[in-house]
């Protein structure tokens, strides 16, 4: 499925967002047939609700050649070959200001990887 920027930004923290992050950012696919109570298969990290899992997601972002920056509730993900994001927003990058840091990291990572 393809997503728009608006759809990603409107997503609530939870298993659906975790699944989308897993599919598009980490490319993780469970090979088990064990069905979890929430309808997922196998182990799916709680990226959008657990800061430790979200931190692992930032490691994945680094492996893709992207750089991230966190300032308070603001998460930026950008391509270092273009440059770091300017405070005035003049550089194209993926930045989100959210209420929860874990789901904000997820959304910024998705926007960057999907180039939205």
C-alpha positions in Angstrom: 0.0 0.0 0.0 1.2 3.5 -0.6 0.8 6.3 1.9 0.6 10.0 1.8 2.4 12.3 4.2 -0.9 13.3 5.7 -1.9 9.7 6.4 1.4 9.0 8.1 1.2 12.1 10.3 -2.4 11.2 11.3 -1.5 7.7 12.5 -1.8 7.0 16.2 0.9 5.1 18.1 0.2 1.4 18.1 0.6 -1.9 16.3 -0.6 -0.6 12.9 2.1 2.1 12.8 4.7 -0.5 14.1 3.8 -2.8 11.3 4.1 -0.1 8.6 7.5 1.0 10.1 8.6 -2.6 10.1 7.6 -3.1 6.4 9.1 0.1 5.0 12.0 1.1 7.3 13.5 -2.1 8.7 12.2 -4.4 6.0 11.5 -6.9 8.8 9.3 -9.8 7.9 8.2 -12.5 10.3 8.6 -16.0 9.0 6.6 -17.6 11.7 2.9 -18.6 11.7 2.5 -17.8 15.4 -0.5 -15.4 15.6 -0.2 -12.8 18.4 -3.3 -11.5 20.2 -3.1 -8.2 18.4 -3.3 -9.9 15.0 0.4 -9.7 14.1 2.7 -12.6 13.4 5.9 -13.3 15.3 7.8 -10.6 17.1 7.1 -7.1 16.1 8.9 -4.4 18.1 6.7 -1.7 19.6 8.5 1.1 17.7 5.8 3.7 18.2 5.3 3.2 22.0 8.7 2.0 23.3 11.6 4.4 23.2 14.2 1.6 23.2 12.6 0.1 20.1 12.5 3.6 18.5 16.1 4.0 19.3 16.9 0.8 17.4 15.0 2.3 14.5 17.3 5.3 14.5 20.2 2.8 14.1 18.4 1.5 11.0 18.2 5.0 9.7 22.0 5.4 10.1 22.6 2.2 8.2 20.5 3.6 5.3 22.9 6.6 5.1 20.5 9.0 6.7 21.2 11.2 9.8 18.8 12.1 12.5 18.6 14.9 15.1 16.3 15.1 18.1 15.6 18.4 19.9 12.9 18.3 22.5 9.8 17.0 20.7 11.3 17.7 17.2 12.8 14.8 15.2 14.6 15.5 12.0 15.9 12.9 9.5 18.0 14.1 6.6 20.6 13.1 3.9 24.0 14.3 5.1 25.2 14.6 1.4 22.6 17.4 1.0 23.5 19.0 4.4 22.0 19.3 7.8 18.6 20.9 8.3 18.5 24.6 8.8 16.5 26.0 11.7 14.4 28.1 9.3 13.4 24.9 7.4 15.0 26.1 4.2 16.6 22.7 3.5 14.5 19.8 2.3 14.4 17.2 5.1 11.9 15.3 7.1 10.9 16.9 10.4 8.1 16.2 12.8 7.1 17.8 16.0 5.1 15.4 18.1 3.8 14.7 21.5 5.5 11.4 22.0 9.1 10.8 21.0 8.8 7.2 19.9 5.9 7.7 17.5 7.5 10.9 16.3 10.7 9.0 15.4 8.6 6.4 13.6 6.8 9.0 11.5 10.0 10.9 10.6 11.7 7.7 9.6 8.7 6.7 7.4 8.6 10.1 5.7 12.3 9.9 5.0 12.3 6.3 3.7 9.2 6.9 1.6 10.5 10.3 0.4 7.3 12.1 1.4 
